Amino acid sequence: MNGILNIKRMIISLIKDAVYASIESNDLPEFDVPEITIERPQRAGFGDFATSFPLKITKLCSKNPMDIANIIVANMTKVSDFESVVVAKPGFINFTLSNKWLTEQVSDIIEKDNDFGNIDIGKNSKIQFEFVSANPTGPLHIGHGRGAVLGSTLANIFEATGYDVNREYYINDAGNQIHLFSKSLWIRYQQELGKNIPMIEDGYQGKYMIDLAKEMVREYGPRFDTENGEEEMAQIGLKMMLESIKASLERLDVTFDNWFSEKSLFANGEYDTIMAKLTDKGFVSKHDGAVWFDSTALGEDKDNVIVRSDGTVTYFGTDIAYHYNKFAERKMDKVVDIWGADHQGHISRMKAVLAALDLDPDKLTVLISQLVSLKRGGETVKFSKRSGEMITLSDLIDEVGSDACRYFFLTRSADSQMEFDLDLAKKESSENPVFYIQYAHARIASILRNAQEPAGVSEAKYTESQEYDLIRKMIMLPEVLELCSVNMEPHHLPHYALDLATSFHAFYHDCHVICEDDPETTYSRIELIKAAKTVLYKTLRLMGMSAPESM
């Protein structure tokens, strides 16, 4: 059966064949046929699909676009899947799907069940999504939550569009931030043991550090109050922080296939490997006591430090080794990193160093997850990991729930700053899109639990516009997934979910599902809402949200 994406391809083929037939019959002059694009009309009543192709070739044909459109339609093969193919001013061709074809899609959705919407763009190529990757030096904040939702939803979408997906968290367990965490925890631990030691100026000030130190004292007593105790205690503290991070992410329905340790890049020799390669290729220099990657040789505005003058490796240095591991060692076909807004300037130098290592920089895509502000009672709450004034991701989940977190984080494109409205997220009314969408699924589940399908009816028939509106909305899922995947824009999914729920609620308001004296209509509408439940469920789960059976 032709799915909606096949229908779009069919339209392109029909137009192209009609153009060549028009040229052959001398209705149109000979010309090189440009790309044909198909769109969804913005206004109701203009069909299911439209093309502005006649307008595009007006100069090539030296004809009025309306005349071109009429010539193309006159030479077009008639296909039963379309109710009509009509010309509209100033030179559009509009295609309306037949009711018969739309009706057939209901059984197709039910038959495919959770596979409905899946398409094979990826051809099983290997793609890695690396996201969150926060330093294990404190609880996750709401900015991390946004990156987590973006990454996990994109990973779900790419699985549904035919990719072999790997989800990875990069554990920054080396470097200066870990040193500051270790020193801060050691000081809090000493303070809990009754010693008067001030916190270092750039240390981690949050209450969570005091709580962690108290737990260390309860669990281990003065065990770490030795010359080498700080390092041992820091390793235990980092492990505890990492477990806390994992627990917060699991509450948000975010899991990973791999937790990759930064330290392993040194232990396994991969850092030494990339340094040797870059040196051999002439991209490494030493001056001012530091080791530099000569980025300017590859068109960058400035060179970048790999090893500081004190001998410590920079974040950039370890990131080079990490990405070499992804591409050269693990053979990823594509890598998508989701970084915070403060890493924007890191992108171009990362791509430059990949080119220096003879790796394709176009295989790396970096999405920047912009800042989130939290609105509570009309006021914006600011937070800082070191100052201790922090709204954690777990705090947000406690207040509004995982589903609301995921939905609202997804509604804006990754490169847009967003304001999270707590008051809206907690409303149990149609004003809250999370409630409205999930209620649609729960309402269908309730009807199906209590409905009895009429005997002797096996073919669905539809007559009402609300029925066809709902079908039209359901069959759009493959298009939405294609759009999300090709453009890496998961924000289209929550908007589609809201549109789908709106179509269902409109249908339910105007059309009785159970009609006691009309078994054919009852059967047809039970099949329709089965299909709607399937698509709602699939959409919610792609977003990492629950699909409640009752509310």
N, C-alpha and C positions, 0 to 999 in steps of 0.2 A: 504494500500500500504506500502511496506517495505521502511522505510527511511534509511538513510545511517548508522545510529547507529545500526539499526536492521540487516543491511547487515553485519556489523562487528560481531555482535553476531552470525549470521548465519554461517559465516566462521569458527568461533571458534567451533560451534556445529558440522559442517561438518568434521572438522579435528579430533575432539574428537571421533565422531562416526566411522570415518575411521580407527583410531588407534585401537579402541576396536574390530572392524571387522578384522583388520590385526592380532591382537593377537589371536582372536578366530580361524582364518584360519591357524595359526602357521606361518604366514609370518613375524611376529615380535614376540619376546619372551615376556612373561608376565612381566610387570613392573608397578610401580605406576606412573600414568600419571601426569607430572608437569603442572604448569600453561601455557596456550597457549596465546601468545601475538600476536597482529596484528599491522602492521605498514604501514605507507605510504612510498613507495619506494622513495628514494632521486632522482633517475634518471628517465627521461621519457623513455617509452618503456618497463618498467618492471612491467606494470600492475597498477591497482588502489590500490591494497593492497598486502602485502607480509607477510610471516611468516618465521622466522628462526628456527622454532620448530624442524625440523629434525636435525639441528646442536646441539640443546640443549640436545637431547636424544641419541646422538651417543654412549656415554659410557654405557648408560643404556641398549642399544640394541646390543652393540658390532658389529655394522655395519657401513659401509660407509654412510655419510649423504645423498649423492645423491641416494643411494639405498633405504634408508629409505623414502626419499621424493617421489620416484617413487612408492613404495609400498603403501604409504598413498593415493596418487592421484589415484592409480588403484582401491582402495577400497572405494573411495569417491562417494557419491551419486551425480548424475548430476543434476544441478539446472539451470533453464532457465535464471536466472538473471545474469549469467556469460557468457561472450563471450568465455573465455578460462580460464583454470587452468593448469599452466605449471610449470615444475621444472627447476630451474636455478642454476648454480654453485655458491657457493660450496655446496649448499643444501637448497636453498630457494624454497618456493612454492609461485608463483605469481598468483593473481586473477585479471582478467580484466572484468569489468562490460559490460553487453551487451548494444548495441545501443538502443535496444527496452526499456530496463529498464531506461536508461538515458533520453530517450525522454519522458517517462511517468512522470518524475520528474518535467518537466516544468509546466504541468497542475496542479500538486500537489502543487507547490509553489504558483501559481496564486490563487488556491482555498483556501489555508491556509492564504494567504495575510500576515498580520502583525504577525500572530501566527507562521509563518514558522520559524523554528530554535528552537522553545521552546521545552524543554525536562523536564521531571519530576524527577530530582535527589533529590530535597528537600523534596518531599512528604508533602508539606505545613508546614514543621517545622519552628519554629520562629527563625529568625536570626536578630541580630541588628548590624548595621554598625555605629560606632561612629567615626567621622572624623572632621577635622579642629580644633574645640574646642580651638581656640586661645583666650588668655586673651583679654577681651574687653577694652584694654588699648591703642589701636592704630589701624591704618588701616591694613588690611591684606597685607602681602608681597607675593612675587612670590612662596616662599616655601609653604606657606599656600595654594596657588592656586594649586600646585601639589597634595597635600594631598586631597584637595576638589575634584579634577578630578578623582583621584584614587578611593576615597570612593564612589562617586556618580556613577561612571561607574560600579564598582563592585556590587553596590546595584541593578543597572539595570540588570546586568548579572544574579544575583541570583534570581531576580524576573522571568526572562525568563527561569530559570532552576528549577522552582517549589518551591521556598521558600516564606514564609510569611515574608517580609522584613520590618524592621523598621530603619529609618534614624534618627540619633540623633546628636545634637550639645550640648556639655557639656559647660555651661557658667561658667567660673572661676570667679565668682563674690564675692569671699572671699579670704582672705590671703594677703600676703605681697605685691604682685604686685598691688593689688587694693589699698592698703594703699599708695604706691608710686605714683600711678596715681592720687589719691585724693590730695595728698600733692603737686604734680607737677602742677595740674590744679589750685589749690588754689593760688599758687604762681604766675602763669601766670595771673590769674584773678586780683590779687592784683596789679601786675605790670601794667595791663591795666587801673586800677583805678588811676595810677600815683604814686604808692608807690615803693620805692627803696628796693626791697627784692630780694636777690640773689637766684638762683635756687639751690636746694640741689644737692649734688654731684652725687647721684645715681638716680636722677629723670629722667623723660622722657623729652628729649631735642627737640624733633621733632617740625617742624613748625606747624604741625597739632594741637599741644597743644596750640600754640599761637592763631591759628584760632578759636579753640574751646573756648578759653577764651574771644576773641573778640565777638563771638556770644553770650556768656553769658552776657557780658556787654550790648550789643545791646538789647537783649531780656529782661533782668532782672535789668539792672542798678546796683546800689550798694546793692541790696536786700540781697546778701550773705555776706556782709561785717559786720558780726555779730559774736558773740562767737560760735554759733552753725551752722554758715552758710556753713562751709566747707563740712560737711557731706551731707547736703541737695543738695548743688551744685554738689558734687561728684556723687550722685545718678542720677541726671539729665544728667551729663556728660557721665556716663556709659551707660545710656539708648540711648543717641545720638550716642555713638560709636558703640553700638550693632546694631542700625538701619543702620549705615553706613556699617557695616560688612554684614548684611543681603542684602543690596542693591548690594554690590560688588559680593556676591555669586549668587544672582539672575541673574546678568548680565552674569554669567558663566553657567547658567542653573543648578544651584545647590540649591536644596530646602531640607528642613528637616521636618520630621513628628513631632519631639519633640525638644524643646529647654529646656534643663534640667539645673536648677539652682543649683550650688554648695551650696548656702545658705540653700536650702530646706533640705539638709541632716542633718543640725543642727536643723532647725525648726520642722522637722517631727520626730526627735528623732532617725534617723537611725544611726547617728554617735555614739550616746550613746549605741545603741543596739550592734553594732559590738565591741565596746570597752568592754562591759560587757561579750560578748561571748568569746573574746580573753583572757580576764582576767580569766574567769572561767576555760578555758582550759589550763591555765598556760603559755600562750605565751606572756604575758606582764610583763615587769619589770621596775623598776625605779632606775636610778642612774645618777650621774652628773647633777642632777636637772631636767632631762628630762624623758619622758616616751618612752620606747622602745618596738618594736616588736622583739621577740627573734627568728630571722630568722635562726640563726645557729642551732637551735634545729630541723630545717627542711632541713638541708644540705646546707644552704647558707654560704658564706664566712664571712659575718659579720651581726650583728644585725642592725636594722634600726629604726630611730627616728620617733615616731608618734606625740609626743607633745614636742616642744622645751622647754628649761629651762625658757623661758619668758612666757610660757603658750599658745603660738600660735600653732595651729595644722599645721602639715606639709602637703605638697601636697600629700605625700604618705598616710597620715592619712585619708584625705577626699576621696582619690581614693579607699581605702578599702571599705568605706561606699557606695561609688557610685557603685562599682562592686557587692557588696552584694545586693544592690537594683536591679541591672539588673538580677541577677540569682535567688536570694531567693524571692524577692518581685514580680518582673515582669515575672519570669519563662521563661527567654529566653533559647532556646535550644542551641544557639551558639551566641557568641559575637565576633565581629571583630573590634578591635581598630586600627586606623591608627595614628601613632605617628611620631613626628619629630626625626631627627637623634640624638638629644641630650637626648632622652629618652630611648636609647638602654639598658642602665643598669637597667632600672626600670622593665623590663619584668620578670626576674626570681623571684624577690621579690614579684611581684604581683601574680604570680602563686603560690608561697609558701604560701602566706596569704590566698588565696582561699582554698588551701588544709587544712589549719588550721581551716577554717570556715566550713569544711565538704562539700565544693563545688568542683566540678570537674574542675581542672585547664586545662584539655584538651579541655574544651568547650570555652576557651578563646584563640583567635588567635590575635597576635599583628603583624602588618605589619609596618615596618619602612620606612618612606618616606625620602629618602636621599636628600642631598643638591642640589640646583639648582643654576647654575651660568648663568648670562645673558650676552650674547655677543652682543655688539653694535659697529659697525664699526671696528671690529677686536679687541676690548678691552672688558675686563670683568669688569662689574660695581659691586662694593661692596655696601652693604647696611647694616644699623643697625637701629633698631627701636628707640633706645634711643638717638643715636647721631644725628638723623635727616636726615642723608644721606640715603634715602630710596626710592627704586623703588616699588611702591605699585602694588597690583594686578590690581587695576583699571587703573593705568598707562599702564600696559602691555595690558590690554583689549583694551584701547583706541588706542594703537599703532598697534596691529596686529589682533584684533578681538577675540571674544569668541571661535570660531571654531578652529582657529589656536592654541590658548592657550590649548584647550582640547586635540587636536590631538598630539601636540608635547610633552605635559606632559605625555601622555599615551605611547609613543613609546619606553620608556625604562622601565625595570623592576623597581619596587619600591625600591629595595635595591641597585640600581646603581645610582651614582651621574650623573647628566646630565648638559649639556650646551645647553641653549636655544638660537638658532640662529635667531635673529630678522630679519636679511636680507633675509634669506630663507623663513621665515614665512610670509613675506609681498609680495613675488613674485607672480605675476599673470601669471604663466607659468607652464608647466609640470614638472619643477624642484621642485616645491612646491607640496608635496603630498596632501595637503589639497585642493588646487585648482584642481589638477588632479582627485581626487576622486569625488569631488562635481561636476566637469564638466561632468563626466560620467553620473551622475544622471540627470543633467540639459539637456544634449544632448538627453538622452532617452525620457525625458519629452517633448522636442521639437518635436522629431519624432512622438511620440504618439499623440500630439496635431494636427498634420497635416496629419496623416495617416488615410486612410479609409480601413477597413478590407474587403477583397474580399468576395463576396457572394458565397454561395455554397461550401465552404471549411470548414471542421470541425475537421480535423485531421492533427496534425503537423508531419512533416517528416524532418529529418536532414541528410545531407550527407557530410558536410564539417568538417574538423578537428577543425577549429576555433569555430564552433557551439558546438561541444562536449567538447572542452576545457572550454568554458564558462559555460556549464552545470555542468561539473565536479567541477569547482570552486564554483559555487553557492551552490551546495548540501553539501559543506564542513561546512556551518555555524553551524549546530548542533554539529559537532565535535569540532569546535573552541570554542563554548560556554561551552561545557563539559570540555575542557582543561582549559579554563579561570576559571571556577567555582571550579573544583576539586583542582587545584593548586593555586587558588587565584592569577592569573596572567593576569590582563586585558591587558597587553601590546601585547598579541597575536592578539587582535581585530584590532588595526590600521594597523598592517602588513597584516592581512587578507583583510581588506578593500582596501589596495593598490593593492594587488594581484588580487582581483576581478575587480577593475577598469582597471587594466592592461589587463586582459583577455577581458573585454568588448571593450576597445579601439582597441585591436588587431582584434577582430571580426569585428568591425565597419570599420576598415581600409580595410579589405580584402573581406567583404561580404556586398553587397547592401541589405538593409532591404526591400525597396520598389522596386519590380521588375514588371514593368508594364505588361509584357507579360507572367508572371508566377505567377498566383494567389496562387498556393499551397506554393511556396517558400515565397511569401509575407506574407501569413497568418502565416506560421511557424515561420518566423523571428519576426513578430510582437508579437507573443506569447512569444518568447524567450526573447525579450527585456522587455516585461511586467514583466516577472519573474525576470530578472536582476534588474529592477527598484525596485521591491519589496524587494529583498535581500540587495541592496545598501541602500535603505531607512531604513530598519530594522537595518543594521549595523551602519549607521550614528547615528541613534537615540539612540541606545544602548551606543554609545560613548558620547551622549549628544550634538551632532552636528546637524546643520541644513541640510536639504536635498533640495537644491534650485531647483525650477522648471525652472529657466532661469538664465543665467550668461552673 
